Amino acid sequence: MALNVLAFTFGIMGNIISFIVFLAPVPTFVRICKKKSIEGFQSLPYVSALFSAMLWIYYALQKDGSGFLLITINAVGCFIETIYIILFITYANKKARISTLKVLGLLNFLGFAAIILVCELLTKKSNREKVLGGICVGFSVCVFAAPLSIMRVVIRTKSVEFMPFSLSLFLTLSAITWLFYGLAIKDFYVALPNILGAFLGAVQMILYIIFKYYKAPKVDDTEKPKTVQDHSIDMVKLTSTTPVSGDMTVHPQTHAGDLEGQMEKKVTNQIQT
């Protein structure tokens, strides 16, 4: 009974946090709608998210009612991701629109249909959950590994511009919540990919904290070592501003030969006078 309450609690929390994660791209699509252009954005994250949600719904349907909370959030995810894809196709240029439709057709229609046919025709009901679970884990690992490219960019550029902290935080919380949900219902296929998700999410937040406050060392021009010419200029300025008595004028950078000549000249002048 306690495990059921725990599983329900983590399931509800997972639904709420995952709903927030699904809404994360809203500012992106508000921008797309205002500018009526997709600019440099790609459709693959939304197509992949839709495919993942479809897979988890099909997997949860094999669990005889115990996967209800998986069905609810992924059904909402399918609806939201479909809206994103429709908006993307609406404002995409011809090349991006055709590319999106190709991926959508191959992955979400042909790919998903092939998985259903294989599971329904070639597997028994007792093994179907294991086969589907393995497919869901494999695809989820690929989805969770996608941010590795962003982390590589952050490390190379030392900038967190393209890795918002809030999104990393909610992705990490979502992974942790579903990890505990999987453990509570003793579902290895739900728990396993979220271990990787929680780990990568934590790494993202650590990188954000490191590079958010990173400042590249700057060379201070005022502390450059002065050249011989710089010293000569300073000495000239010194002789022009410092009062001296008689003929004892300071001559910068005076060589030994010049000094002897000056002394001879001074002695001659004294003899003549």
HELIX and SHEET records of a PDB file:
HELIX    1   1 ALA A    2  PHE A   22  1                                  21    
HELIX    2   2 VAL A   26  LYS A   35  1                                  10    
HELIX    3   3 LEU A   44  ALA A   60  1                                  17    
HELIX    4   4 LEU A   61  LYS A   63  5                                   3    
HELIX    5   5 PHE A   68  TYR A   91  1                                  24    
HELIX    6   6 LYS A   94  VAL A  103  1                                  10    
HELIX    7   7 LEU A  104  GLY A  111  3                                   8    
HELIX    8   8 PHE A  112  LEU A  122  1                                  11    
HELIX    9   9 LYS A  125  ALA A  145  1                                  21    
HELIX   10  10 PRO A  147  THR A  157  1                                  11    
HELIX   11  11 PHE A  165  ALA A  184  1                                  20    
HELIX   12  12 PHE A  188  LYS A  212  1                                  25    
HELIX   13  13 ASP A  221  GLU A  223  5                                   3    
HELIX   14  14 VAL A  228  THR A  241  1                                  14    
HELIX   15  15 ALA A  256  GLN A  272  1                                  17    
END                                                                             
